Amino acid sequence: AAAWLVGRAARRSLRALRDSARRVGDGHIVEARTAESRELSELSGQLADASQRLAAARRQLTELDAARRRFFAWISHD
């Protein structure tokens, strides 16, 4: 019975981690979740950190693309 409970909790944590990874892939920022094991909690924290870095990189890329468009618009105008 104890093994079943531990396995159930681990599956729930892994499912939540999988869902968070999918959300990161879709461009969302995820929050770190606490899990039953220290390793899964650390992995969730690293995933949350990576999602924030990816979001910052996406914002920077958008800003650079806008600057590039303005630059070429100015060049074509002149």
PyMOL Python script that loads the backbone (N, CA, C, O; Angstrom):
from pymol import cmd

cmd.read_pdbstr("""\
ATOM      1  N   ALA A   1       0.819  -1.190   0.000  1.00  0.00           N
ATOM      2  CA  ALA A   1       0.000   0.000   0.000  1.00  0.00           C
ATOM      3  C   ALA A   1       0.869   1.263   0.000  1.00  0.00           C
ATOM      4  O   ALA A   1       0.558   2.248  -0.668  1.00  0.00           O
ATOM      5  N   ALA A   2       1.970   1.208   0.769  1.00  0.00           N
ATOM      6  CA  ALA A   2       2.862   2.375   0.830  1.00  0.00           C
ATOM      7  C   ALA A   2       3.514   2.615  -0.523  1.00  0.00           C
ATOM      8  O   ALA A   2       3.650   3.758  -0.960  1.00  0.00           O
ATOM      9  N   ALA A   3       3.915   1.541  -1.182  1.00  0.00           N
ATOM     10  CA  ALA A   3       4.542   1.684  -2.501  1.00  0.00           C
ATOM     11  C   ALA A   3       3.549   2.266  -3.505  1.00  0.00           C
ATOM     12  O   ALA A   3       3.928   3.069  -4.357  1.00  0.00           O
ATOM     13  N   TRP A   4       2.296   1.869  -3.409  1.00  0.00           N
ATOM     14  CA  TRP A   4       1.283   2.397  -4.306  1.00  0.00           C
ATOM     15  C   TRP A   4       1.097   3.892  -4.083  1.00  0.00           C
ATOM     16  O   TRP A   4       0.979   4.651  -5.045  1.00  0.00           O
ATOM     17  N   LEU A   5       1.070   4.327  -2.813  1.00  0.00           N
ATOM     18  CA  LEU A   5       0.924   5.740  -2.501  1.00  0.00           C
ATOM     19  C   LEU A   5       2.112   6.556  -2.988  1.00  0.00           C
ATOM     20  O   LEU A   5       1.946   7.647  -3.534  1.00  0.00           O
ATOM     21  N   VAL A   6       3.310   6.020  -2.789  1.00  0.00           N
ATOM     22  CA  VAL A   6       4.514   6.717  -3.239  1.00  0.00           C
ATOM     23  C   VAL A   6       4.529   6.797  -4.766  1.00  0.00           C
ATOM     24  O   VAL A   6       4.851   7.841  -5.334  1.00  0.00           O
ATOM     25  N   GLY A   7       4.182   5.701  -5.422  1.00  0.00           N
ATOM     26  CA  GLY A   7       4.129   5.690  -6.884  1.00  0.00           C
ATOM     27  C   GLY A   7       3.103   6.653  -7.426  1.00  0.00           C
ATOM     28  O   GLY A   7       3.343   7.324  -8.430  1.00  0.00           O
ATOM     29  N   ARG A   8       1.958   6.727  -6.771  1.00  0.00           N
ATOM     30  CA  ARG A   8       0.906   7.648  -7.194  1.00  0.00           C
ATOM     31  C   ARG A   8       1.365   9.094  -7.067  1.00  0.00           C
ATOM     32  O   ARG A   8       1.119   9.906  -7.959  1.00  0.00           O
ATOM     33  N   ALA A   9       2.031   9.419  -5.960  1.00  0.00           N
ATOM     34  CA  ALA A   9       2.532  10.781  -5.758  1.00  0.00           C
ATOM     35  C   ALA A   9       3.607  11.115  -6.790  1.00  0.00           C
ATOM     36  O   ALA A   9       3.646  12.232  -7.305  1.00  0.00           O
ATOM     37  N   ALA A  10       4.473  10.160  -7.092  1.00  0.00           N
ATOM     38  CA  ALA A  10       5.529  10.386  -8.079  1.00  0.00           C
ATOM     39  C   ALA A  10       4.927  10.607  -9.463  1.00  0.00           C
ATOM     40  O   ALA A  10       5.375  11.485 -10.200  1.00  0.00           O
ATOM     41  N   ARG A  11       3.921   9.824  -9.817  1.00  0.00           N
ATOM     42  CA  ARG A  11       3.263  10.008 -11.123  1.00  0.00           C
ATOM     43  C   ARG A  11       2.612  11.373 -11.215  1.00  0.00           C
ATOM     44  O   ARG A  11       2.671  12.022 -12.259  1.00  0.00           O
ATOM     45  N   ARG A  12       1.994  11.812 -10.135  1.00  0.00           N
ATOM     46  CA  ARG A  12       1.349  13.123 -10.125  1.00  0.00           C
ATOM     47  C   ARG A  12       2.395  14.229 -10.318  1.00  0.00           C
ATOM     48  O   ARG A  12       2.169  15.180 -11.068  1.00  0.00           O
ATOM     49  N   SER A  13       3.540  14.097  -9.636  1.00  0.00           N
ATOM     50  CA  SER A  13       4.611  15.093  -9.780  1.00  0.00           C
ATOM     51  C   SER A  13       5.186  15.088 -11.191  1.00  0.00           C
ATOM     52  O   SER A  13       5.438  16.147 -11.766  1.00  0.00           O
ATOM     53  N   LEU A  14       5.389  13.915 -11.740  1.00  0.00           N
ATOM     54  CA  LEU A  14       5.938  13.819 -13.095  1.00  0.00           C
ATOM     55  C   LEU A  14       4.947  14.347 -14.128  1.00  0.00           C
ATOM     56  O   LEU A  14       5.349  14.968 -15.113  1.00  0.00           O
ATOM     57  N   ARG A  15       3.675  14.110 -13.914  1.00  0.00           N
ATOM     58  CA  ARG A  15       2.651  14.633 -14.819  1.00  0.00           C
ATOM     59  C   ARG A  15       2.642  16.168 -14.789  1.00  0.00           C
ATOM     60  O   ARG A  15       2.536  16.815 -15.831  1.00  0.00           O
ATOM     61  N   ALA A  16       2.752  16.732 -13.599  1.00  0.00           N
ATOM     62  CA  ALA A  16       2.785  18.194 -13.473  1.00  0.00           C
ATOM     63  C   ALA A  16       4.028  18.758 -14.135  1.00  0.00           C
ATOM     64  O   ALA A  16       3.971  19.807 -14.777  1.00  0.00           O
ATOM     65  N   LEU A  17       5.153  18.067 -13.981  1.00  0.00           N
ATOM     66  CA  LEU A  17       6.400  18.506 -14.607  1.00  0.00           C
ATOM     67  C   LEU A  17       6.299  18.426 -16.130  1.00  0.00           C
ATOM     68  O   LEU A  17       6.770  19.318 -16.836  1.00  0.00           O
ATOM     69  N   ARG A  18       5.691  17.369 -16.623  1.00  0.00           N
ATOM     70  CA  ARG A  18       5.481  17.220 -18.068  1.00  0.00           C
ATOM     71  C   ARG A  18       4.594  18.338 -18.602  1.00  0.00           C
ATOM     72  O   ARG A  18       4.877  18.906 -19.657  1.00  0.00           O
ATOM     73  N   ASP A  19       3.529  18.654 -17.884  1.00  0.00           N
ATOM     74  CA  ASP A  19       2.634  19.726 -18.309  1.00  0.00           C
ATOM     75  C   ASP A  19       3.352  21.079 -18.298  1.00  0.00           C
ATOM     76  O   ASP A  19       3.136  21.906 -19.184  1.00  0.00           O
ATOM     77  N   SER A  20       4.190  21.298 -17.312  1.00  0.00           N
ATOM     78  CA  SER A  20       4.968  22.541 -17.261  1.00  0.00           C
ATOM     79  C   SER A  20       5.920  22.633 -18.445  1.00  0.00           C
ATOM     80  O   SER A  20       6.073  23.698 -19.043  1.00  0.00           O
ATOM     81  N   ALA A  21       6.558  21.522 -18.782  1.00  0.00           N
ATOM     82  CA  ALA A  21       7.478  21.516 -19.924  1.00  0.00           C
ATOM     83  C   ALA A  21       6.726  21.834 -21.220  1.00  0.00           C
ATOM     84  O   ALA A  21       7.241  22.553 -22.077  1.00  0.00           O
ATOM     85  N   ARG A  22       5.522  21.306 -21.362  1.00  0.00           N
ATOM     86  CA  ARG A  22       4.712  21.622 -22.550  1.00  0.00           C
ATOM     87  C   ARG A  22       4.380  23.106 -22.596  1.00  0.00           C
ATOM     88  O   ARG A  22       4.433  23.727 -23.658  1.00  0.00           O
ATOM     89  N   ARG A  23       4.037  23.675 -21.439  1.00  0.00           N
ATOM     90  CA  ARG A  23       3.701  25.102 -21.396  1.00  0.00           C
ATOM     91  C   ARG A  23       4.904  25.953 -21.762  1.00  0.00           C
ATOM     92  O   ARG A  23       4.762  26.967 -22.444  1.00  0.00           O
ATOM     93  N   VAL A  24       6.100  25.546 -21.310  1.00  0.00           N
ATOM     94  CA  VAL A  24       7.320  26.277 -21.683  1.00  0.00           C
ATOM     95  C   VAL A  24       7.508  26.206 -23.191  1.00  0.00           C
ATOM     96  O   VAL A  24       7.856  27.201 -23.826  1.00  0.00           O
ATOM     97  N   GLY A  25       7.278  25.036 -23.759  1.00  0.00           N
ATOM     98  CA  GLY A  25       7.385  24.870 -25.202  1.00  0.00           C
ATOM     99  C   GLY A  25       6.401  25.737 -25.967  1.00  0.00           C
ATOM    100  O   GLY A  25       6.668  26.145 -27.097  1.00  0.00           O
ATOM    101  N   ASP A  26       5.260  26.017 -25.347  1.00  0.00           N
ATOM    102  CA  ASP A  26       4.255  26.875 -25.980  1.00  0.00           C
ATOM    103  C   ASP A  26       4.519  28.354 -25.742  1.00  0.00           C
ATOM    104  O   ASP A  26       3.777  29.204 -26.234  1.00  0.00           O
ATOM    105  N   GLY A  27       5.581  28.673 -24.982  1.00  0.00           N
ATOM    106  CA  GLY A  27       5.949  30.068 -24.780  1.00  0.00           C
ATOM    107  C   GLY A  27       5.470  30.682 -23.483  1.00  0.00           C
ATOM    108  O   GLY A  27       5.571  31.896 -23.308  1.00  0.00           O
ATOM    109  N   HIS A  28       4.955  29.884 -22.576  1.00  0.00           N
ATOM    110  CA  HIS A  28       4.471  30.406 -21.303  1.00  0.00           C
ATOM    111  C   HIS A  28       5.581  30.415 -20.251  1.00  0.00           C
ATOM    112  O   HIS A  28       6.575  29.698 -20.364  1.00  0.00           O
ATOM    113  N   ILE A  29       5.387  31.230 -19.248  1.00  0.00           N
ATOM    114  CA  ILE A  29       6.271  31.225 -18.085  1.00  0.00           C
ATOM    115  C   ILE A  29       5.611  30.358 -17.028  1.00  0.00           C
ATOM    116  O   ILE A  29       4.429  30.528 -16.732  1.00  0.00           O
ATOM    117  N   VAL A  30       6.367  29.433 -16.459  1.00  0.00           N
ATOM    118  CA  VAL A  30       5.818  28.538 -15.448  1.00  0.00           C
ATOM    119  C   VAL A  30       6.443  28.851 -14.097  1.00  0.00           C
ATOM    120  O   VAL A  30       7.544  29.396 -14.009  1.00  0.00           O
ATOM    121  N   GLU A  31       5.733  28.502 -13.077  1.00  0.00           N
ATOM    122  CA  GLU A  31       6.205  28.671 -11.713  1.00  0.00           C
ATOM    123  C   GLU A  31       6.772  27.350 -11.217  1.00  0.00           C
ATOM    124  O   GLU A  31       6.330  26.275 -11.624  1.00  0.00           O
ATOM    125  N   ALA A  32       7.751  27.448 -10.338  1.00  0.00           N
ATOM    126  CA  ALA A  32       8.318  26.241  -9.732  1.00  0.00           C
ATOM    127  C   ALA A  32       7.272  25.611  -8.817  1.00  0.00           C
ATOM    128  O   ALA A  32       6.542  26.314  -8.118  1.00  0.00           O
ATOM    129  N   ARG A  33       7.207  24.309  -8.828  1.00  0.00           N
ATOM    130  CA  ARG A  33       6.269  23.575  -7.980  1.00  0.00           C
ATOM    131  C   ARG A  33       7.053  22.711  -7.002  1.00  0.00           C
ATOM    132  O   ARG A  33       8.132  22.208  -7.317  1.00  0.00           O
ATOM    133  N   THR A  34       6.503  22.555  -5.842  1.00  0.00           N
ATOM    134  CA  THR A  34       7.129  21.648  -4.887  1.00  0.00           C
ATOM    135  C   THR A  34       6.611  20.247  -5.170  1.00  0.00           C
ATOM    136  O   THR A  34       5.431  20.050  -5.460  1.00  0.00           O
ATOM    137  N   ALA A  35       7.494  19.301  -5.084  1.00  0.00           N
ATOM    138  CA  ALA A  35       7.146  17.915  -5.357  1.00  0.00           C
ATOM    139  C   ALA A  35       7.505  17.068  -4.140  1.00  0.00           C
ATOM    140  O   ALA A  35       8.091  17.546  -3.169  1.00  0.00           O
ATOM    141  N   GLU A  36       7.138  15.811  -4.230  1.00  0.00           N
ATOM    142  CA  GLU A  36       7.400  14.903  -3.123  1.00  0.00           C
ATOM    143  C   GLU A  36       8.897  14.618  -2.950  1.00  0.00           C
ATOM    144  O   GLU A  36       9.352  14.308  -1.849  1.00  0.00           O
ATOM    145  N   SER A  37       9.649  14.725  -4.036  1.00  0.00           N
ATOM    146  CA  SER A  37      11.083  14.464  -3.938  1.00  0.00           C
ATOM    147  C   SER A  37      11.876  15.746  -4.188  1.00  0.00           C
ATOM    148  O   SER A  37      11.443  16.638  -4.918  1.00  0.00           O
ATOM    149  N   ARG A  38      13.019  15.806  -3.577  1.00  0.00           N
ATOM    150  CA  ARG A  38      13.884  16.976  -3.728  1.00  0.00           C
ATOM    151  C   ARG A  38      14.338  17.132  -5.162  1.00  0.00           C
ATOM    152  O   ARG A  38      14.428  18.252  -5.665  1.00  0.00           O
ATOM    153  N   GLU A  39      14.625  16.030  -5.827  1.00  0.00           N
ATOM    154  CA  GLU A  39      15.109  16.078  -7.206  1.00  0.00           C
ATOM    155  C   GLU A  39      14.065  16.667  -8.143  1.00  0.00           C
ATOM    156  O   GLU A  39      14.391  17.491  -8.997  1.00  0.00           O
ATOM    157  N   LEU A  40      12.813  16.251  -7.990  1.00  0.00           N
ATOM    158  CA  LEU A  40      11.755  16.781  -8.850  1.00  0.00           C
ATOM    159  C   LEU A  40      11.477  18.247  -8.538  1.00  0.00           C
ATOM    160  O   LEU A  40      11.154  19.021  -9.439  1.00  0.00           O
ATOM    161  N   SER A  41      11.599  18.633  -7.274  1.00  0.00           N
ATOM    162  CA  SER A  41      11.427  20.046  -6.919  1.00  0.00           C
ATOM    163  C   SER A  41      12.527  20.894  -7.547  1.00  0.00           C
ATOM    164  O   SER A  41      12.261  21.983  -8.055  1.00  0.00           O
ATOM    165  N   GLU A  42      13.772  20.394  -7.513  1.00  0.00           N
ATOM    166  CA  GLU A  42      14.879  21.116  -8.146  1.00  0.00           C
ATOM    167  C   GLU A  42      14.674  21.212  -9.649  1.00  0.00           C
ATOM    168  O   GLU A  42      14.920  22.260 -10.247  1.00  0.00           O
ATOM    169  N   LEU A  43      14.230  20.136 -10.255  1.00  0.00           N
ATOM    170  CA  LEU A  43      13.985  20.128 -11.694  1.00  0.00           C
ATOM    171  C   LEU A  43      12.874  21.116 -12.059  1.00  0.00           C
ATOM    172  O   LEU A  43      12.962  21.805 -13.074  1.00  0.00           O
ATOM    173  N   SER A  44      11.851  21.181 -11.247  1.00  0.00           N
ATOM    174  CA  SER A  44      10.774  22.138 -11.477  1.00  0.00           C
ATOM    175  C   SER A  44      11.295  23.569 -11.359  1.00  0.00           C
ATOM    176  O   SER A  44      10.910  24.434 -12.145  1.00  0.00           O
ATOM    177  N   GLY A  45      12.160  23.819 -10.392  1.00  0.00           N
ATOM    178  CA  GLY A  45      12.748  25.148 -10.247  1.00  0.00           C
ATOM    179  C   GLY A  45      13.610  25.521 -11.438  1.00  0.00           C
ATOM    180  O   GLY A  45      13.570  26.661 -11.901  1.00  0.00           O
ATOM    181  N   GLN A  46      14.391  24.568 -11.941  1.00  0.00           N
ATOM    182  CA  GLN A  46      15.222  24.829 -13.109  1.00  0.00           C
ATOM    183  C   GLN A  46      14.369  25.080 -14.339  1.00  0.00           C
ATOM    184  O   GLN A  46      14.711  25.921 -15.171  1.00  0.00           O
ATOM    185  N   LEU A  47      13.271  24.366 -14.462  1.00  0.00           N
ATOM    186  CA  LEU A  47      12.363  24.573 -15.588  1.00  0.00           C
ATOM    187  C   LEU A  47      11.722  25.955 -15.512  1.00  0.00           C
ATOM    188  O   LEU A  47      11.573  26.628 -16.531  1.00  0.00           O
ATOM    189  N   ALA A  48      11.347  26.376 -14.317  1.00  0.00           N
ATOM    190  CA  ALA A  48      10.771  27.714 -14.149  1.00  0.00           C
ATOM    191  C   ALA A  48      11.797  28.781 -14.501  1.00  0.00           C
ATOM    192  O   ALA A  48      11.460  29.775 -15.146  1.00  0.00           O
ATOM    193  N   ASP A  49      13.041  28.587 -14.086  1.00  0.00           N
ATOM    194  CA  ASP A  49      14.104  29.538 -14.415  1.00  0.00           C
ATOM    195  C   ASP A  49      14.340  29.594 -15.923  1.00  0.00           C
ATOM    196  O   ASP A  49      14.506  30.672 -16.495  1.00  0.00           O
ATOM    197  N   ALA A  50      14.353  28.430 -16.554  1.00  0.00           N
ATOM    198  CA  ALA A  50      14.547  28.387 -18.008  1.00  0.00           C
ATOM    199  C   ALA A  50      13.397  29.066 -18.733  1.00  0.00           C
ATOM    200  O   ALA A  50      13.613  29.729 -19.748  1.00  0.00           O
ATOM    201  N   SER A  51      12.173  28.912 -18.228  1.00  0.00           N
ATOM    202  CA  SER A  51      11.037  29.548 -18.888  1.00  0.00           C
ATOM    203  C   SER A  51      11.136  31.068 -18.789  1.00  0.00           C
ATOM    204  O   SER A  51      10.757  31.771 -19.725  1.00  0.00           O
ATOM    205  N   GLN A  52      11.635  31.578 -17.678  1.00  0.00           N
ATOM    206  CA  GLN A  52      11.811  33.022 -17.543  1.00  0.00           C
ATOM    207  C   GLN A  52      12.914  33.533 -18.467  1.00  0.00           C
ATOM    208  O   GLN A  52      12.775  34.598 -19.068  1.00  0.00           O
ATOM    209  N   ARG A  53      14.010  32.781 -18.583  1.00  0.00           N
ATOM    210  CA  ARG A  53      15.091  33.187 -19.491  1.00  0.00           C
ATOM    211  C   ARG A  53      14.627  33.147 -20.942  1.00  0.00           C
ATOM    212  O   ARG A  53      14.970  34.031 -21.728  1.00  0.00           O
ATOM    213  N   LEU A  54      13.855  32.134 -21.300  1.00  0.00           N
ATOM    214  CA  LEU A  54      13.336  32.050 -22.669  1.00  0.00           C
ATOM    215  C   LEU A  54      12.382  33.202 -22.970  1.00  0.00           C
ATOM    216  O   LEU A  54      12.405  33.759 -24.067  1.00  0.00           O
ATOM    217  N   ALA A  55      11.557  33.555 -22.010  1.00  0.00           N
ATOM    218  CA  ALA A  55      10.640  34.685 -22.209  1.00  0.00           C
ATOM    219  C   ALA A  55      11.417  35.974 -22.404  1.00  0.00           C
ATOM    220  O   ALA A  55      11.053  36.792 -23.248  1.00  0.00           O
ATOM    221  N   ALA A  56      12.479  36.167 -21.640  1.00  0.00           N
ATOM    222  CA  ALA A  56      13.317  37.364 -21.800  1.00  0.00           C
ATOM    223  C   ALA A  56      13.988  37.369 -23.167  1.00  0.00           C
ATOM    224  O   ALA A  56      14.076  38.413 -23.813  1.00  0.00           O
ATOM    225  N   ALA A  57      14.458  36.214 -23.608  1.00  0.00           N
ATOM    226  CA  ALA A  57      15.090  36.118 -24.924  1.00  0.00           C
ATOM    227  C   ALA A  57      14.082  36.407 -26.036  1.00  0.00           C
ATOM    228  O   ALA A  57      14.412  37.059 -27.027  1.00  0.00           O
ATOM    229  N   ARG A  58      12.862  35.922 -25.866  1.00  0.00           N
ATOM    230  CA  ARG A  58      11.824  36.202 -26.870  1.00  0.00           C
ATOM    231  C   ARG A  58      11.508  37.695 -26.935  1.00  0.00           C
ATOM    232  O   ARG A  58      11.343  38.255 -28.019  1.00  0.00           O
ATOM    233  N   ARG A  59      11.425  38.338 -25.762  1.00  0.00           N
ATOM    234  CA  ARG A  59      11.174  39.793 -25.750  1.00  0.00           C
ATOM    235  C   ARG A  59      12.314  40.532 -26.440  1.00  0.00           C
ATOM    236  O   ARG A  59      12.074  41.451 -27.223  1.00  0.00           O
ATOM    237  N   GLN A  60      13.549  40.138 -26.154  1.00  0.00           N
ATOM    238  CA  GLN A  60      14.700  40.788 -26.773  1.00  0.00           C
ATOM    239  C   GLN A  60      14.691  40.579 -28.284  1.00  0.00           C
ATOM    240  O   GLN A  60      15.000  41.499 -29.040  1.00  0.00           O
ATOM    241  N   LEU A  61      14.343  39.391 -28.718  1.00  0.00           N
ATOM    242  CA  LEU A  61      14.269  39.107 -30.146  1.00  0.00           C
ATOM    243  C   LEU A  61      13.194  39.960 -30.823  1.00  0.00           C
ATOM    244  O   LEU A  61      13.397  40.453 -31.932  1.00  0.00           O
ATOM    245  N   THR A  62      12.063  40.131 -30.160  1.00  0.00           N
ATOM    246  CA  THR A  62      11.001  40.978 -30.699  1.00  0.00           C
ATOM    247  C   THR A  62      11.463  42.418 -30.818  1.00  0.00           C
ATOM    248  O   THR A  62      11.193  43.084 -31.818  1.00  0.00           O
ATOM    249  N   GLU A  63      12.168  42.901 -29.787  1.00  0.00           N
ATOM    250  CA  GLU A  63      12.684  44.280 -29.823  1.00  0.00           C
ATOM    251  C   GLU A  63      13.721  44.448 -30.929  1.00  0.00           C
ATOM    252  O   GLU A  63      13.719  45.460 -31.630  1.00  0.00           O
ATOM    253  N   LEU A  64      14.600  43.475 -31.090  1.00  0.00           N
ATOM    254  CA  LEU A  64      15.610  43.555 -32.149  1.00  0.00           C
ATOM    255  C   LEU A  64      14.969  43.510 -33.530  1.00  0.00           C
ATOM    256  O   LEU A  64      15.405  44.211 -34.443  1.00  0.00           O
ATOM    257  N   ASP A  65      13.945  42.696 -33.682  1.00  0.00           N
ATOM    258  CA  ASP A  65      13.261  42.618 -34.968  1.00  0.00           C
ATOM    259  C   ASP A  65      12.566  43.943 -35.291  1.00  0.00           C
ATOM    260  O   ASP A  65      12.577  44.392 -36.438  1.00  0.00           O
ATOM    261  N   ALA A  66      11.965  44.562 -34.281  1.00  0.00           N
ATOM    262  CA  ALA A  66      11.324  45.863 -34.497  1.00  0.00           C
ATOM    263  C   ALA A  66      12.363  46.916 -34.874  1.00  0.00           C
ATOM    264  O   ALA A  66      12.117  47.750 -35.745  1.00  0.00           O
ATOM    265  N   ALA A  67      13.518  46.878 -34.223  1.00  0.00           N
ATOM    266  CA  ALA A  67      14.582  47.829 -34.552  1.00  0.00           C
ATOM    267  C   ALA A  67      15.079  47.598 -35.982  1.00  0.00           C
ATOM    268  O   ALA A  67      15.353  48.550 -36.713  1.00  0.00           O
ATOM    269  N   ARG A  68      15.190  46.349 -36.365  1.00  0.00           N
ATOM    270  CA  ARG A  68      15.619  46.025 -37.734  1.00  0.00           C
ATOM    271  C   ARG A  68      14.618  46.556 -38.745  1.00  0.00           C
ATOM    272  O   ARG A  68      15.011  47.112 -39.770  1.00  0.00           O
ATOM    273  N   ARG A  69      13.342  46.394 -38.474  1.00  0.00           N
ATOM    274  CA  ARG A  69      12.306  46.887 -39.387  1.00  0.00           C
ATOM    275  C   ARG A  69      12.355  48.412 -39.507  1.00  0.00           C
ATOM    276  O   ARG A  69      12.231  48.960 -40.602  1.00  0.00           O
ATOM    277  N   ARG A  70      12.537  49.093 -38.369  1.00  0.00           N
ATOM    278  CA  ARG A  70      12.637  50.561 -38.405  1.00  0.00           C
ATOM    279  C   ARG A  70      13.859  50.996 -39.198  1.00  0.00           C
ATOM    280  O   ARG A  70      13.799  51.950 -39.973  1.00  0.00           O
ATOM    281  N   PHE A  71      14.973  50.288 -38.998  1.00  0.00           N
ATOM    282  CA  PHE A  71      16.200  50.616 -39.705  1.00  0.00           C
ATOM    283  C   PHE A  71      15.998  50.522 -41.212  1.00  0.00           C
ATOM    284  O   PHE A  71      16.373  51.436 -41.946  1.00  0.00           O
ATOM    285  N   PHE A  72      15.407  49.421 -41.679  1.00  0.00           N
ATOM    286  CA  PHE A  72      15.194  49.256 -43.111  1.00  0.00           C
ATOM    287  C   PHE A  72      14.142  50.236 -43.642  1.00  0.00           C
ATOM    288  O   PHE A  72      14.214  50.666 -44.793  1.00  0.00           O
ATOM    289  N   ALA A  73      13.176  50.582 -42.808  1.00  0.00           N
ATOM    290  CA  ALA A  73      12.201  51.596 -43.238  1.00  0.00           C
ATOM    291  C   ALA A  73      12.890  52.940 -43.422  1.00  0.00           C
ATOM    292  O   ALA A  73      12.606  53.648 -44.388  1.00  0.00           O
ATOM    293  N   TRP A  74      13.793  53.307 -42.511  1.00  0.00           N
ATOM    294  CA  TRP A  74      14.534  54.568 -42.644  1.00  0.00           C
ATOM    295  C   TRP A  74      15.427  54.570 -43.882  1.00  0.00           C
ATOM    296  O   TRP A  74      15.517  55.565 -44.602  1.00  0.00           O
ATOM    297  N   ILE A  75      16.082  53.437 -44.111  1.00  0.00           N
ATOM    298  CA  ILE A  75      16.962  53.323 -45.280  1.00  0.00           C
ATOM    299  C   ILE A  75      16.148  53.463 -46.561  1.00  0.00           C
ATOM    300  O   ILE A  75      16.545  54.196 -47.467  1.00  0.00           O
ATOM    301  N   SER A  76      15.030  52.779 -46.647  1.00  0.00           N
ATOM    302  CA  SER A  76      14.232  52.825 -47.874  1.00  0.00           C
ATOM    303  C   SER A  76      13.621  54.217 -48.064  1.00  0.00           C
ATOM    304  O   SER A  76      13.385  54.638 -49.197  1.00  0.00           O
ATOM    305  N   HIS A  77      13.371  54.915 -46.991  1.00  0.00           N
ATOM    306  CA  HIS A  77      12.827  56.269 -47.095  1.00  0.00           C
ATOM    307  C   HIS A  77      13.870  57.235 -47.648  1.00  0.00           C
ATOM    308  O   HIS A  77      13.561  58.104 -48.463  1.00  0.00           O
ATOM    309  N   ASP A  78      15.094  57.070 -47.197  1.00  0.00           N
ATOM    310  CA  ASP A  78      16.171  57.966 -47.658  1.00  0.00           C
ATOM    311  C   ASP A  78      16.578  57.570 -49.052  1.00  0.00           C
ATOM    312  O   ASP A  78      17.468  58.190 -49.634  1.00  0.00           O
TER     313      ASP A  78
END
""", "prot")
cmd.dss("prot")
cmd.show_as("cartoon", "prot")
cmd.util.cbc("prot")
cmd.orient("prot")
